[in-house]
């Protein structure tokens, strides 16, 4: 794995001395509404359709009805030694329509010639400021798309008034064991680190399966940012994480409540349009040679996300 160290592209060690996966903090943490006014057409998202962190921003953009106000470019699902790249000739990918870069890391250097850290998606770019990445922290980009473009949004808020604390609490609770937990399992370099990650992951999944027995969404009766964050992990689980990252204690379709909950979210108007299973599978199975050296893409189960879910009958 490669990353920047003081502006130099070099090998990056992602596990600690105990073999546990360590996710570094993101580098750019600006905020729309502070130094960057919320304006239609001013901001641009760089995303991968394969990446769950980028995917959550695409779902938020779609549900809030911001497609005509925040533009998007899509990188190649395959990521090599040079990092994310733009390959407009490939299905589902685009050129860099704003900066005409070949590699996403070029934009990191434009924003900060001495940047240190991994080159990740999503990237929220300010087209009015010269060479400016506003933010590359997915949770914060999701929140900004949800709350800072209210005058342009046509869809309902994913942070309903009075639910802010609950949404943030659930986002915190699912992040380490579930959203990042699949990576902690998949990239573990020791049996002990893998076992800890798997225990945390399935303990958390079991817990939320029980919660969802009595309420439609993670925070109650309203769809929120927490559900978006859970969705982009669950939609990849049976097709990628179960096999590629050895998260094979259970599949999501084995759960009484998580499985219909996932179908409920997928069938929410607009959400299915953001899911590209081909990009997802290509990325994971071909990009991590230490995990899957032969780069064979597992066929996986037939998607059944359009089956009836019955979740609309559940009271808060």
C-alpha positions as CSV (number, residue, x, y, z in Angstrom):
1,X,0.0,0.0,0.0
2,X,1.2,3.5,-0.9
3,X,0.7,6.9,0.8
4,X,2.2,10.3,0.9
5,X,4.8,11.3,3.5
6,X,5.7,15.0,3.3
7,X,4.6,15.0,-0.3
8,X,6.6,11.9,-1.3
9,X,4.7,8.8,-2.6
10,X,6.0,5.9,-0.6
11,X,5.2,2.5,0.9
12,X,2.8,2.7,3.8
13,X,2.5,0.2,6.7
14,X,-1.1,-0.1,7.7
15,X,-0.9,-2.6,10.6
16,X,0.7,-2.1,14.0
17,X,3.2,-4.4,15.7
18,X,0.5,-6.7,16.9
19,X,-0.8,-7.2,13.3
20,X,-3.9,-5.0,13.8
21,X,-5.2,-2.8,11.0
22,X,-4.9,0.9,11.8
23,X,-6.9,3.5,9.9
24,X,-5.2,6.9,9.8
25,X,-7.0,10.2,10.4
26,X,-8.0,12.1,7.2
27,X,-6.0,15.2,6.3
28,X,-8.5,17.7,5.0
29,X,-11.2,18.8,7.5
30,X,-12.7,22.1,6.1
31,X,-16.4,22.8,6.4
32,X,-19.0,24.1,4.0
33,X,-20.5,27.2,5.5
34,X,-17.3,28.4,7.1
35,X,-14.5,29.2,4.6
36,X,-16.5,27.6,1.8
37,X,-20.1,29.1,1.3
38,X,-22.8,26.7,0.2
39,X,-23.5,27.5,-3.4
40,X,-25.0,25.4,-6.2
41,X,-22.5,24.1,-8.7
42,X,-19.5,25.1,-6.6
43,X,-18.6,21.8,-5.1
44,X,-17.4,18.5,-6.7
45,X,-17.2,15.0,-5.3
46,X,-14.5,12.5,-6.4
47,X,-15.7,9.1,-5.5
48,X,-15.3,5.4,-6.2
49,X,-18.5,3.3,-6.6
50,X,-16.7,0.5,-5.0
51,X,-15.8,2.3,-1.7
52,X,-18.3,2.2,1.1
53,X,-17.0,5.5,2.5
54,X,-17.5,7.3,-0.8
55,X,-20.8,5.5,-1.4
56,X,-22.3,7.0,1.7
57,X,-21.8,10.5,0.2
58,X,-23.4,9.4,-3.0
59,X,-26.5,8.0,-1.2
60,X,-26.8,11.2,0.8
61,X,-26.5,13.4,-2.3
62,X,-29.2,11.3,-4.0
63,X,-31.6,11.2,-1.0
64,X,-31.3,15.0,-0.5
65,X,-31.8,15.7,-4.2
66,X,-28.5,17.4,-4.7
67,X,-27.5,15.8,-8.1
68,X,-27.9,19.2,-9.9
69,X,-26.0,21.1,-7.3
70,X,-23.0,18.9,-6.4
71,X,-21.1,17.4,-9.4
72,X,-19.4,14.0,-9.3
73,X,-16.5,12.2,-11.0
74,X,-15.9,8.4,-10.6
75,X,-12.5,6.7,-10.4
76,X,-11.6,3.3,-11.7
77,X,-12.5,0.5,-9.2
78,X,-9.1,-1.1,-9.6
79,X,-6.4,0.7,-7.5
80,X,-2.8,0.0,-8.2
81,X,0.6,1.2,-6.9
82,X,-0.2,4.8,-8.1
83,X,-3.5,4.9,-6.2
84,X,-7.0,5.8,-7.6
85,X,-6.9,6.7,-11.3
86,X,-9.3,8.1,-13.8
87,X,-10.2,5.8,-16.8
88,X,-13.1,7.4,-18.7
89,X,-13.0,4.6,-21.3
90,X,-14.1,2.1,-18.6
91,X,-17.8,1.5,-17.9
92,X,-19.1,3.5,-14.9
93,X,-15.9,5.6,-14.7
94,X,-15.3,9.2,-15.7
95,X,-12.5,11.6,-16.6
96,X,-11.6,14.2,-14.1
97,X,-13.9,16.9,-15.4
98,X,-12.7,19.6,-13.0
99,X,-8.8,19.3,-13.0
100,X,-8.1,16.9,-15.8
101,X,-5.9,14.8,-13.6
102,X,-4.9,11.2,-14.4
103,X,-4.5,10.2,-10.8
104,X,-6.4,11.3,-7.7
105,X,-3.2,11.8,-5.8
106,X,-2.3,14.7,-8.1
107,X,-5.1,16.6,-6.5
108,X,-3.8,15.9,-3.0
109,X,-0.5,17.4,-4.0
110,X,-2.2,20.4,-5.6
111,X,-4.1,21.0,-2.3
112,X,-1.0,20.4,-0.1
113,X,2.5,19.8,-1.7
114,X,3.7,18.4,1.6
115,X,0.7,16.3,2.4
116,X,1.1,13.2,4.6
117,X,-1.4,10.3,4.5
118,X,-3.3,8.0,2.3
119,X,-5.1,9.1,-0.8
120,X,-8.7,8.2,-0.2
121,X,-12.2,8.8,-1.5
122,X,-14.5,10.7,-1.1
123,X,-12.9,14.0,-1.8
124,X,-15.0,17.2,-1.7
125,X,-13.4,19.8,-3.9
126,X,-14.2,23.5,-4.0
127,X,-14.2,24.6,-7.7
128,X,-14.1,28.3,-6.8
129,X,-11.0,28.2,-4.6
130,X,-7.6,27.4,-6.3
131,X,-6.4,23.8,-5.7
132,X,-8.6,23.3,-2.6
133,X,-9.8,20.0,-1.1
134,X,-12.5,21.0,1.4
135,X,-12.7,17.7,3.2
136,X,-11.9,14.0,2.7
137,X,-13.6,12.6,5.8
138,X,-16.6,10.7,4.7
139,X,-18.7,11.2,7.8
140,X,-18.2,14.9,7.6
141,X,-18.8,15.1,3.9
142,X,-22.0,13.2,4.4
143,X,-23.1,15.6,7.2
144,X,-22.3,18.6,5.1
145,X,-24.3,17.3,2.1
146,X,-27.1,16.6,4.5
147,X,-27.2,19.9,6.4
148,X,-25.4,22.7,4.6
149,X,-27.3,22.7,1.3
150,X,-30.8,23.0,2.7
151,X,-31.9,25.7,0.3
152,X,-31.1,23.5,-2.6
153,X,-32.2,20.1,-1.2
154,X,-35.5,18.5,-2.4
155,X,-35.4,15.3,-0.3
156,X,-36.0,15.0,3.4
157,X,-33.3,15.6,6.0
158,X,-31.3,12.6,7.2
159,X,-30.7,14.4,10.5
160,X,-34.2,15.2,11.7
161,X,-34.6,17.9,14.3
162,X,-34.3,16.5,17.8
163,X,-32.5,13.4,16.7
164,X,-29.0,14.8,16.3
165,X,-27.6,13.2,19.4
166,X,-29.1,9.8,18.6
167,X,-27.8,9.8,15.1
168,X,-24.2,10.7,16.2
169,X,-24.3,8.1,18.9
170,X,-25.3,5.4,16.5
171,X,-22.7,6.5,14.0
172,X,-20.1,6.2,16.7
173,X,-21.3,2.8,17.8
174,X,-21.3,1.2,14.4
175,X,-18.1,2.7,13.1
176,X,-15.3,0.7,14.8
177,X,-16.9,-2.7,15.1
178,X,-18.9,-2.7,11.7
179,X,-17.9,-0.1,9.2
180,X,-14.2,-0.3,10.0
181,X,-14.5,-3.8,11.6
182,X,-14.6,-5.6,8.2
183,X,-11.3,-4.0,7.3
184,X,-9.8,-4.8,10.7
185,X,-10.7,-8.4,10.0
186,X,-9.6,-8.4,6.3
187,X,-6.3,-6.6,6.8
188,X,-5.3,-8.3,10.1
189,X,-1.7,-9.6,10.0
190,X,-2.1,-11.9,13.0
191,X,-4.7,-14.5,14.2
192,X,-5.2,-12.6,17.4
193,X,-6.0,-9.3,15.6
194,X,-8.3,-11.1,13.2
195,X,-10.2,-12.9,16.0
196,X,-10.7,-9.6,18.0
197,X,-12.1,-7.9,14.9
198,X,-14.4,-10.8,14.1
199,X,-15.7,-11.0,17.7
200,X,-16.4,-7.2,17.7
201,X,-18.0,-7.3,14.2
202,X,-20.5,-10.1,14.9
203,X,-21.3,-9.0,18.4
204,X,-22.3,-5.7,16.9
205,X,-24.2,-7.2,14.1
206,X,-26.1,-9.4,16.5
207,X,-26.9,-6.4,18.7
208,X,-28.3,-4.3,15.8
209,X,-30.3,-7.3,14.5
210,X,-32.1,-7.4,17.9
211,X,-32.6,-3.6,17.9
212,X,-34.2,-3.8,14.4
213,X,-36.7,-6.3,15.6
214,X,-38.8,-3.5,17.1
215,X,-38.0,-0.5,15.0
216,X,-37.7,0.1,11.3
217,X,-34.4,2.1,11.3
218,X,-31.3,2.3,13.6
219,X,-32.6,5.4,15.4
220,X,-36.3,4.7,15.3
221,X,-38.9,5.4,12.7
222,X,-36.9,7.8,10.6
223,X,-34.3,7.1,8.0
224,X,-31.1,8.9,9.0
225,X,-27.4,9.2,8.3
226,X,-26.7,6.3,10.5
227,X,-28.7,4.0,8.2
228,X,-26.8,5.3,5.2
229,X,-23.5,4.5,6.9
230,X,-24.8,1.0,7.9
231,X,-26.2,0.4,4.4
232,X,-22.9,0.9,2.5
233,X,-21.3,-1.8,4.7
234,X,-24.1,-4.3,4.6
235,X,-24.7,-4.1,0.8
236,X,-21.1,-5.3,0.3
237,X,-21.1,-7.9,3.1
238,X,-22.3,-11.1,1.5
239,X,-20.6,-10.4,-1.8
240,X,-17.2,-9.2,-0.6
241,X,-16.5,-9.1,3.1
242,X,-17.9,-12.6,3.9
243,X,-15.4,-14.2,1.5
244,X,-12.6,-11.7,0.7
245,X,-12.2,-10.4,4.3
246,X,-13.0,-13.8,6.0
247,X,-16.1,-12.3,7.8
248,X,-17.8,-15.7,7.3
249,X,-19.4,-16.4,10.7
250,X,-22.7,-15.5,9.1
251,X,-24.0,-13.7,6.0
252,X,-26.3,-10.8,6.3
253,X,-29.0,-12.8,4.7
254,X,-28.8,-15.2,7.7
255,X,-30.1,-12.5,10.0
256,X,-33.9,-12.2,10.8
257,X,-33.9,-8.4,10.8
258,X,-30.7,-7.1,9.2
259,X,-31.5,-8.9,6.0
260,X,-35.0,-7.3,5.4
261,X,-33.6,-4.0,6.8
262,X,-30.9,-4.1,4.0
263,X,-33.6,-4.7,1.4
264,X,-35.7,-1.9,2.8
265,X,-32.8,0.5,2.5
266,X,-31.9,-0.7,-1.0
267,X,-35.6,-0.2,-2.2
268,X,-35.7,3.3,-0.8
269,X,-36.3,5.4,-4.0
270,X,-32.9,6.5,-5.5
271,X,-30.7,4.2,-3.4
272,X,-30.4,1.3,-5.8
273,X,-29.1,3.7,-8.5
274,X,-26.0,4.3,-6.3
275,X,-25.1,0.6,-6.1
276,X,-22.6,-0.9,-8.6
277,X,-21.8,-4.5,-7.6
278,X,-19.4,-5.0,-10.6
279,X,-17.3,-2.1,-9.4
280,X,-17.5,-3.4,-5.8
281,X,-16.4,-6.9,-6.6
282,X,-13.6,-5.8,-9.1
283,X,-12.1,-3.4,-6.6
284,X,-11.9,-5.7,-3.6
285,X,-10.9,-8.9,-5.3
286,X,-8.3,-7.4,-7.6
287,X,-6.8,-4.5,-5.5
288,X,-5.5,-6.4,-2.4
289,X,-2.8,-8.8,-3.6
290,X,-1.8,-9.6,0.0
291,X,-5.3,-10.8,0.6
292,X,-6.2,-12.3,-2.8
293,X,-2.9,-12.8,-4.7
294,X,-4.5,-14.6,-7.7
295,X,-7.1,-11.8,-8.1
296,X,-9.9,-14.2,-8.9
297,X,-13.2,-12.5,-8.5
298,X,-15.6,-14.7,-6.4
299,X,-18.9,-15.3,-8.1
300,X,-20.8,-14.8,-4.8
301,X,-24.5,-15.2,-4.1
302,X,-27.2,-14.0,-6.5
303,X,-28.4,-10.5,-5.3
304,X,-31.9,-10.6,-3.7
305,X,-32.2,-7.0,-2.7
306,X,-35.5,-6.5,-4.5
307,X,-37.4,-9.1,-2.6
308,X,-40.3,-7.8,-0.4
309,X,-39.1,-6.7,3.0
310,X,-42.3,-6.0,5.1
311,X,-40.4,-3.4,7.2
312,X,-43.0,-0.7,6.6
313,X,-45.3,-2.5,9.1
314,X,-42.9,-2.1,12.0
315,X,-43.8,0.6,14.5
316,X,-41.2,2.7,16.3
